[in-house]
């Protein structure tokens, strides 16, 4: 071996020794007092968050980091008090943007099923399940998934999609970076997206859905529908007996609506063409692209308008 080979080999070995600890997981576990009916709050500058309801009392928190030691990334504050538990995690180097690149931090939290939530993360997705209580969720860096929640929901993300399953309560969700999907929603829904489509199935309350980045599909709606998109078509179906009506507007596609033929509605429709197989009493002159009429006894108005396609009204 020449004189350069040995130092080079030692240097490579040294790099391997330094890199090994960086690749290992680091982990923090913490238990906080929290009785059923209390509130859990988490604010973090980094990391994805998963919260699951449990029949046990207390909040159990596990924080895991891959590639970097948690002590080098975050400072933690743990608080527990009467009816609440709080975790606050702040970056140790808030102005060194490159120090966090590629790191993966996860918060796994178990709380009593009957817990109110307030989750705010700047660096990851949020998932919650099996909870009874209001939930406020806010992330700048990932999607949001909610399942088996009984309680009002307010969720916002600027970096991903929103997925809702089996939620009972008043729902307000907004995203700037993806679509919105919801199934089995018992309550009124406000859904707003700047970057994707909206699809909601089996909803009992009124729906207010708007997007500038895709189509809207609402199936089995038990309340009034307010739907507005500039980036796609609209497809909606009302449940049997629903005479709540609504307004559906798009400048980027067609509209297809299914209603109960025994409902009582006043219908106004306009587009490139309008077609219906319902027994409507037409008011005024019939035009190819415009229709005004009443279904049954008339009543609440169902207004349908598109400047970029046709309108079809049919029976469920």
C-alpha positions, -999 to 999 in steps of 0.1 A, spaced: 0 0 0 14 34 -9 16 63 15 -17 78 2 -37 47 4 -37 43 42 -50 78 50 -76 75 23 -89 42 38 -89 57 73 -109 87 60 -135 64 44 -138 44 76 -142 76 96 -170 87 73 -188 54 78 -186 57 115 -200 92 114 -228 83 90 -240 53 110 -255 71 140 -272 96 116 -291 68 99 -304 53 131 -338 61 146 -340 82 177 -370 80 199 -387 99 228 -416 85 248 -437 106 271 -469 100 292 -491 130 302 -521 130 324 -554 134 304 -588 123 315 -617 115 291 -634 147 280 -602 168 281 -582 185 254 -549 175 237 -529 202 219 -498 196 198 -478 223 180 -447 213 161 -423 229 135 -415 194 121 -432 161 116 -462 141 107 -488 135 134 -510 105 140 -536 106 168 -557 76 178 -585 73 204 -582 47 231 -604 35 260 -575 42 284 -569 75 302 -538 96 297 -519 108 266 -491 86 254 -467 103 229 -440 86 209 -417 109 188 -394 93 162 -368 108 140 -349 91 112 -315 104 100 -310 129 128 -310 129 165 -342 145 180 -320 165 204 -304 182 175 -337 190 158 -363 201 183 -368 214 218 -398 200 236 -422 214 262 -446 190 279 -475 204 299 -503 186 318 -530 203 338 -566 201 348 -584 187 317 -556 193 292 -523 181 279 -500 201 256 -469 193 236 -449 221 219 -419 212 197 -398 240 182 -368 239 158 -334 243 175 -321 260 144 -351 279 129 -331 299 104 -310 270 90 -334 257 64 -309 231 50 -304 214 84 -339 198 83 -337 187 46 -344 150 43 -353 144 80 -383 124 89 -400 131 122 -432 114 134 -455 120 163 -476 90 173 -502 99 200 -527 79 219 -554 97 238 -588 89 254 -615 84 228 -634 114 243 -608 141 236 -609 175 219 -579 180 195 -559 209 184 -530 199 160 -507 223 142 -477 211 122 -455 229 97 -439 198 84 -460 168 77 -493 150 73 -520 146 100 -541 115 106 -567 111 134 -591 82 141 -616 68 166 -623 100 185 -653 118 201 -647 156 204 -641 186 183 -609 186 161 -589 215 147 -562 204 123 -537 226 105 -507 216 84 -484 233 59 -467 202 47 -489 173 40 -523 157 37 -551 152 63 -569 120 69 -598 117 94 -618 86 102 -644 77 128 -648 111 143 -678 123 163 -675 160 167 -671 192 147 -641 193 124 -621 222 111 -591 212 89 -567 231 67 -537 222 46 -516 240 21 -497 209 11 -519 179 3 -552 162 0 -580 157 25 -597 124 31 -627 120 54 -644 88 65 -673 83 89 -675 118 104 -704 131 125 -706 168 131 -701 201 114 -673 199 88 -652 227 74 -621 216 53 -598 236 30 -568 227 9 -545 246 -15 -526 216 -26 -549 187 -35 -583 172 -37 -610 164 -11 -628 131 -6 -654 122 20 -677 92 26 -704 88 53 -706 124 65 -734 131 90 -737 169 91 -732 200 71 -700 202 49 -680 231 37 -652 219 13 -629 242 -5 -599 234 -28 -576 254 -50 -558 224 -65 -580 194 -70 -614 178 -74 -640 173 -47 -659 140 -42 -684 135 -14 -706 104 -9 -734 98 15 -738 132 33 -768 140 54 -764 178 58 -761 208 34 -730 208 12 -710 239 1 -682 228 -23 -660 249 -44 -628 243 -64 -608 260 -91 -588 230 -99 -611 201 -108 -645 186 -110 -671 181 -82 -690 149 -75 -716 147 -47 -736 115 -43 -765 107 -20 -769 143 -7 -795 146 20 -795 184 21 -790 215 0 -761 216 -25 -740 246 -33 -713 236 -58 -690 259 -78 -660 250 -100 -641 267 -128 -620 237 -136 -643 207 -144 -678 191 -145 -703 187 -117 -722 155 -109 -747 154 -81 -775 131 -68 -800 139 -41 -815 113 -18 -851 102 -21 -875 129 -6 -848 156 -7 -865 189 -19 -838 213 -6 -825 224 -40 -793 244 -44 -770 261 -69 -746 242 -92 -723 263 -114 -693 256 -136 -674 273 -164 -653 243 -172 -677 214 -180 -711 199 -180 -736 193 -152 -755 161 -144 -781 160 -116 -803 132 -103 -833 140 -82 -863 123 -68 -892 126 -93 -916 129 -64 -897 159 -49 -911 195 -49 -887 218 -67 -885 249 -89 -858 243 -115 -838 268 -135 -812 254 -159 -790 269 -186 -760 258 -207 -751 248 -242 -780 224 -241 -805 213 -214 -821 178 -213 -844 162 -187 -866 131 -183 -885 145 -153 -922 154 -155 -916 192 -153 -942 218 -158 -924 242 -180 -928 279 -176 -924 302 -206 -908 293 -239 -886 262 -242 -852 269 -255 -824 245 -264 -800 259 -238 -825 271 -212 -852 256 -190 -874 270 -163 -901 248 -147 -914 231 -116 -913 196 -103 -943 184 -82 -957 214 -62 -926 235 -69 -908 250 -39 -871 255 -32 -851 264 -63 -825 241 -79 -804 263 -102 -780 248 -127 -757 268 -149 -727 260 -171 -709 281 -197 -687 253 -208 -710 223 -214 -745 208 -213 -770 202 -184 -788 169 -178 -815 164 -152 -827 129 -145 -845 107 -120 -826 89 -92 
